[in-house]
Amino acid sequence: MQTMNPKVDQYLLDGCGRCDLWKTPACKVHTWRDGMRQVRQILLDTELTEEHKWGVACYTINDKNVLILSAFKDSFTISFFKGALLNDPDGILEKPGKNSQAARLIRFMTNDKIADMESVIRAYVANAIKIEKAGLQVELKKNPEPIPDELQDHFDADPAFQTAFEALTPGRQRGYILHFSGAKQATTRTSRIKKAMPKIFEGKGFHDR
């Protein structure tokens, strides 16, 4: 059993702090806390090291990111950084977005099925650890969508933000991309991205209230 990170305890208690719902009953983490705690116990019973990155629970091996555990409005997920390389015999892996290349998710839409899925979760996590230890890399293709450089920089610096963005509907993603790209100056594009991040973490579109 690996050591529990107290910052992850706080995350599961209060949320990620990325939006105004932090520390309130409406926080999406509150909805999925029981299920996330069960998955956490499974992850702690592996070689992975529990860390707190980007406001969420992140699990690493040899200082390399393997997966993150995070909550959304309608579900919570295990997001594998190199999920495209995983075996998927149960057909449960999802792309966060239609253009996602590396990341893949296991999505949980209920808190009471974790025990039934424990052996499956362990198998997928073991496969992810094996892939990371082998140093395998996902061969990335050019993204067909015109992602602004500033948005890609934020994705690279904050995988939890990328996961939240790719969990949006295609229409909402496109709305944000058009909004960000519409600014002529890089500083303005960056400012727009930062202002939009709380809404994106709430699963809202640019025009949603």
C-alpha positions as CSV (number, residue, x, y, z in Angstrom):
1,M,0.0,0.0,0.0
2,Q,1.4,3.4,-1.1
3,T,1.4,6.4,1.1
4,M,-1.8,8.6,1.0
5,N,-1.2,12.2,0.0
6,P,-2.9,14.6,2.4
7,K,-3.5,17.1,-0.5
8,V,-5.6,14.4,-2.2
9,D,-7.6,14.0,1.0
10,Q,-8.3,17.7,0.8
11,Y,-9.2,17.5,-2.9
12,L,-11.7,14.8,-2.1
13,L,-13.1,16.8,0.8
14,D,-13.3,20.3,-0.8
15,G,-12.9,19.9,-4.6
16,C,-10.2,21.2,-7.0
17,G,-10.7,24.9,-6.3
18,R,-10.9,25.7,-10.0
19,C,-14.4,27.2,-9.9
20,D,-16.8,29.0,-7.6
21,L,-18.4,25.7,-6.4
22,W,-15.3,24.9,-4.4
23,K,-16.1,23.8,-0.8
24,T,-19.8,23.8,-1.5
25,P,-22.3,20.9,-1.8
26,A,-22.7,21.7,-5.5
27,C,-19.0,20.9,-6.2
28,K,-18.9,18.0,-8.6
29,V,-16.3,16.1,-6.4
30,H,-19.0,16.0,-3.7
31,T,-21.3,14.0,-6.0
32,W,-18.7,11.4,-6.7
33,R,-16.7,11.3,-3.5
34,D,-17.6,7.8,-2.4
35,G,-16.7,6.2,-5.8
36,M,-13.5,8.2,-6.1
37,R,-12.4,7.1,-2.7
38,Q,-13.0,3.4,-3.6
39,V,-11.0,3.9,-6.8
40,R,-8.3,5.7,-4.8
41,Q,-7.8,2.7,-2.6
42,I,-7.3,0.4,-5.6
43,L,-4.7,2.9,-7.0
44,L,-2.9,3.1,-3.7
45,D,-2.6,-0.7,-3.8
46,T,-0.2,-0.5,-6.8
47,E,3.3,0.7,-7.6
48,L,2.0,4.2,-8.4
49,T,2.8,7.2,-6.3
50,E,-0.1,9.4,-5.3
51,E,0.5,13.1,-6.0
52,H,-1.6,16.3,-6.2
53,K,-1.2,18.1,-9.5
54,W,-3.4,20.6,-11.4
55,G,-5.8,20.5,-8.5
56,V,-6.6,16.8,-8.8
57,A,-5.2,13.4,-7.8
58,C,-2.4,12.3,-10.1
59,Y,-0.6,8.9,-10.0
60,T,3.0,8.6,-11.2
61,I,5.8,6.1,-11.5
62,N,9.4,7.0,-11.7
63,D,8.3,10.7,-11.8
64,K,6.2,10.1,-15.0
65,N,2.5,10.8,-15.1
66,V,0.4,7.7,-15.6
67,L,-3.2,8.7,-14.8
68,I,-5.3,11.3,-13.1
69,L,-8.5,10.7,-11.0
70,S,-11.0,13.6,-11.5
71,A,-14.7,14.5,-11.3
72,F,-17.1,16.0,-13.9
73,K,-20.7,17.1,-13.5
74,D,-22.1,13.8,-14.8
75,S,-19.3,11.3,-14.0
76,F,-15.8,10.8,-12.6
77,T,-13.0,9.3,-14.5
78,I,-9.6,7.6,-14.5
79,S,-7.7,9.4,-17.3
80,F,-4.7,7.6,-18.7
81,F,-2.0,9.8,-20.2
82,K,-1.0,7.1,-22.7
83,G,-4.4,5.4,-22.9
84,A,-4.2,5.0,-26.7
85,L,-1.6,2.3,-26.1
86,L,-3.7,0.4,-23.6
87,N,-5.3,-3.0,-24.3
88,D,-9.0,-2.6,-24.1
89,P,-10.5,-6.1,-24.0
90,D,-13.6,-4.9,-22.1
91,G,-14.3,-2.0,-24.6
92,I,-14.5,0.6,-21.8
93,L,-12.0,3.2,-22.8
94,E,-13.3,6.5,-24.2
95,K,-11.7,9.4,-25.9
96,P,-12.1,12.6,-23.9
97,G,-12.8,14.3,-27.2
98,K,-13.2,13.2,-30.8
99,N,-9.7,14.6,-31.7
100,S,-7.9,13.2,-28.6
101,Q,-4.9,11.2,-29.6
102,A,-3.1,10.0,-26.4
103,A,-5.5,10.2,-23.5
104,R,-8.2,7.6,-22.8
105,L,-10.8,7.5,-20.0
106,I,-12.6,5.0,-17.9
107,R,-15.8,6.8,-17.0
108,F,-17.9,6.0,-13.9
109,M,-21.5,7.2,-13.8
110,T,-22.4,5.7,-10.5
111,N,-20.7,5.2,-7.2
112,D,-21.9,1.7,-6.4
113,K,-20.2,-0.4,-9.2
114,I,-16.6,0.1,-8.2
115,A,-16.3,-3.2,-6.3
116,D,-17.7,-5.1,-9.3
117,M,-15.1,-3.4,-11.6
118,E,-12.1,-3.8,-9.3
119,S,-10.4,-6.6,-11.2
120,V,-10.9,-4.7,-14.5
121,I,-9.5,-1.4,-13.1
122,R,-6.5,-3.2,-11.7
123,A,-5.8,-4.8,-15.1
124,Y,-6.0,-1.5,-17.0
125,V,-3.8,0.2,-14.4
126,A,-1.2,-2.6,-14.5
127,N,-1.1,-2.3,-18.3
128,A,-0.6,1.5,-18.0
129,I,2.3,1.0,-15.6
130,K,3.9,-1.6,-17.9
131,I,3.6,0.9,-20.8
132,E,5.2,3.7,-18.8
133,K,8.0,1.4,-17.5
134,A,8.8,0.4,-21.1
135,G,9.1,4.0,-22.1
136,L,6.5,3.7,-24.9
137,Q,5.2,6.8,-26.6
138,V,2.0,7.7,-28.5
139,E,2.7,8.6,-32.1
140,L,0.9,11.9,-32.4
141,K,-0.7,13.0,-35.7
142,K,-1.3,16.6,-36.6
143,N,-4.5,17.8,-35.0
144,P,-7.1,18.6,-37.6
145,E,-8.7,21.2,-35.4
146,P,-7.1,24.7,-35.4
147,I,-6.1,24.7,-31.7
148,P,-4.5,28.1,-30.8
149,D,-0.9,27.8,-29.7
150,E,-1.8,29.4,-26.4
151,L,-4.5,26.9,-25.7
152,Q,-2.1,24.0,-26.5
153,D,0.4,25.6,-24.1
154,H,-2.2,25.5,-21.4
155,F,-3.0,21.9,-22.2
156,D,0.6,20.9,-22.0
157,A,1.0,22.7,-18.6
158,D,-2.3,21.4,-17.2
159,P,-3.5,18.0,-18.3
160,A,-6.6,18.3,-16.0
161,F,-7.6,21.3,-17.9
162,Q,-7.2,19.5,-21.2
163,T,-9.3,16.6,-19.9
164,A,-12.0,19.1,-18.8
165,F,-12.0,20.8,-22.2
166,E,-12.1,17.6,-24.2
167,A,-15.1,16.5,-22.0
168,L,-17.1,19.4,-23.4
169,T,-19.5,18.8,-26.4
170,P,-17.9,19.4,-29.8
171,G,-20.0,22.5,-30.2
172,R,-18.8,24.0,-26.9
173,Q,-15.2,23.2,-27.8
174,R,-15.6,24.9,-31.1
175,G,-17.2,27.9,-29.4
176,Y,-14.3,28.4,-27.1
177,I,-11.7,27.8,-29.9
178,L,-13.4,30.5,-32.0
179,H,-13.5,32.9,-29.1
180,F,-9.8,32.3,-28.2
181,S,-8.6,32.5,-31.9
182,G,-10.6,35.6,-32.5
183,A,-8.1,37.7,-30.5
184,K,-5.3,39.1,-32.6
185,Q,-2.7,39.4,-29.8
186,A,-1.2,36.4,-28.0
187,T,-1.6,38.1,-24.7
188,T,-5.3,38.6,-25.3
189,R,-5.8,35.0,-26.3
190,T,-4.0,33.9,-23.1
191,S,-6.2,36.2,-21.1
192,R,-9.4,34.8,-22.7
193,I,-8.3,31.3,-21.9
194,K,-7.6,32.1,-18.3
195,K,-10.9,33.8,-17.8
196,A,-12.7,30.8,-19.4
197,M,-11.0,28.1,-17.4
198,P,-13.5,28.1,-14.4
199,K,-16.5,27.6,-16.8
200,I,-14.7,24.9,-18.7
201,F,-14.0,23.0,-15.4
202,E,-17.7,23.3,-14.6
203,G,-18.5,21.8,-18.0
204,K,-20.1,24.9,-19.4
205,G,-19.9,26.4,-22.8
206,F,-18.8,30.0,-23.6
207,H,-22.4,31.2,-23.8
208,D,-23.7,29.2,-20.9
209,R,-24.5,31.0,-17.6
